[in-house]
Structure formats: C-alpha cells, structure tokens
Amino acid sequence: MLVQYQNLTIRNALPEDASVLSFWWNDGSVMAHAGFPLGLGITAEQIASSLQQDTDETRRRLILEVDSVPIGEMNYRNLMEGSAEIGIKICVASRQNKGLGTTFLQMLIRKLFSIGYSKIVLDTNLNNHRAQHTYEKLGFRKIRIRENSWQDQLGVWQSAVDYVLLPEDFRCDLPVL
C-alpha cells in the first residue's frame, strides 16, 4: 500500500523498517496504551521476519511518514467478508496531538473502502478519550464496552471500547487523493 497526501505518506512496512519498529515497540511509553508498559521485548530480527509474512490479503503493517521521516505506524488485518480491523500509533512524542492521527486515519480508511472493504472495526482502551473522540468524529459507532476484559503486563485490568465504521457513515474532509 502506498497512500500520499501533501507531505504525509502511508506505506508498507518493510524488513528494513524493523529497527525503528523495534525501538518503538520496546518503548513502554509508546506501548503502554496497548497494554505493554514494559514494551514488547522483541528484536528487530523477529520483526523483520514477521514483516515478510504480510500480504495484502491477510494483514499489513504500515509506516507513517511526515516529510519522508517515520513518525508512527498503522496496521490493517483482513477479517474476511469485507471487514478490516485497523490500528494506529503516532510513536514520536513531538508529533502527537497535532491532528496527524486523524489525517492518517482518513487516508487509510478511504483507501480500504476504495479497494473493496465495506466495514472497518477497531478497539481502544476505555481510558483513551482522545482516540475515542477522533474515531467518533470520523463516523465510527461505539458498539460495546468490554469492562475488565484484559490485563496489561503489570496485571492491571483494562477495559476496551469496540467501534465499527461503514462507508455511509465515514466523515472525511480530505480532497479525493
């Protein structure tokens, strides 16, 4: 996948991106919201090997770039029957809270709908109010809250919010790319 808008790029993660992904994924401050406050403890070699298994038909890990510099990552997974599950992390702290996540989400969602997906799902931590606001602004509908549904690395119970987005509900203010 390659999607560009102004100075923003979403592209497939490649084995040569494994070192930056390893840096981010092993940083507890980046991964805490996903339940890994101690990081993943994964090597660049493990990530490079895993990335080689990605296909357009199954799943893709994606790199987010601003001015050709990686600042975060996204992913999508084919759930079959026209559904995709997505995720996003702006990993560089100085690039967070600037609206980039909203724009990158619009870019990815528009692309997924254009290549045949008819439903997009995601979840987020119940405490991640900023993400919830962003998802709802884009047209995602909250379908359920899963109270105390999983434990993070430290054994703390966490709750999640599940969302769904259909093409007719998608709100996008980007020009056609």
N, C-alpha and C positions, 0 to 999 in steps of 0.2 A: 504494500500500500504506500502510496505517496500522495499527500494532500498538502497543498500550499495555499496560504493566504497572506498577502503582504510579506512581512519578514518572518512569518511563522510556518513551520514545517512539521508534519507528522509523517514519519517514515518507519518502515520495518526495522526492528532491532536486529542487528547482525552480530555474529560471533565477536567481531572486533569492538562491539559496544559492551562486552561482558565486564570489562574492568570498571567502567563508570557505573554500570548496574550493580556490580558487587559493592562498590563504595557506598552507593545509596542504600541498597538492601541490607547492608550490615550496620547501618547507622540507626540506632534506636530512636533518635529524634525524628527521623524520616518515617520510620516504620511503626511507631507507637500506635497510630490511629488504626492500623491494620492488625493490632494485637501482638506486635513484636517489639516491645520497648527495649529489648536487648539486641535487636537486629536479627537477621536470618541465619548468620553464621554459615554463609555459602561462599564458595570460591568462584573466582572468575572462570576457571576451567569448567566447573559444574554448570555455570550459567551458559557459557559458550556451547557446551554440548547440548544443553536443553533447547537453546535457540535454534539449533539445526533441525529440531523436530517440528518447528512451527510450519504450518501451511495455511493458505487462505481458507481451506475447507474446514480446518479444525480450530486453530487459535493463532493469534498473532500478538506478540509483544511489540510495542511501538515506542519509538523515541520521539520526544517533543523537543523541538529546537526553536530558538529565537536567534535570528541572525547567524544561523548555522552552528550555534553552540547548544549542546544538550542541556536542558533545564528540568527535564522530568520524563515520565513515561506513562503510557496508556496500554491497555490490552483489550482485546475482544476475544470471546470464545463462542463458537457456533454451538447453540443448544439444539439445533435441528428445527425443522418445521417453521423456518423463517424467523427464529428468535436468536438474538445475540445477547450475551452478558458482557458488560463493559466495566472498566475501572480506570482510574486516573490518579496520578500523584505528581504534583509540582514539587520536585525534590530539592531545588536550590532555594533556600530560605528567602533570599533577596528578590526572588521572582514571584513569591506567594502574595496573595491578597492584592493583586493588580488587575484582576479580571481575565488573566490569561487562561485559567481553567475553563471559564465559560466559553471563550472563543474556541479553544481546542476541542471542547465537547461538541460545540456546534459543527465544527469541521468534521469530526469523526462521525457523528450521528447522521449528518447529511450524506456522507459517503456510504455509510452502512445501508441507509434506506435506498440510496441510488443503485446499489449492487444487489438488491433483492430482499434484504431483511425487512420484515413487517412488524417486528416487535423488539424493543430493547429493554433489558432489565438490568438492574443494579441494586446494590445494597450499600448502606453506610452505617457507621456507628450512630446510635441514638444521640450521643453527645455531640456529634459533629453538625451543629446547627448551620454553620456557614455552607457546608456541602448540601444540606437539605434545602436551604434557600435557593441555591444555584440550580439544583435539579428541578425543583418546583417551578422556578422561573422559566425553565426550558420546556415545561409541559409535562414532566413526569408526574404520575399519580402515585401517591402512597397507597400501597395495597395491604401492608400489615406491619406491625411492630412485633419483633420476636424478643420478648423480655428474657434476660439472663440466658441467652441461647448458646453462649460460648465463653470460654475462659481464655484470657490472654496469657502470655508467657509467665506472668507473675502469679497466675491463679486467680486473678480478679474477674468476676463475672461481668460480661458485657452484653448489651442489648443492641439489636440491629433494626434498621428500617428497610423494608423492601419496596422498590419502585418499579413501575412499568411505564413505557412510553410507546405510543402508537403514532404513525406518521401524521394523522389528522390532528394530533394534539401538540406536535412539535412546533415550538416557537423559536425562530431563528432570524436574527437581524443581519446576518452576513449576506452580501451580494452573492448571486449564483457564481460558483467557482468554476 
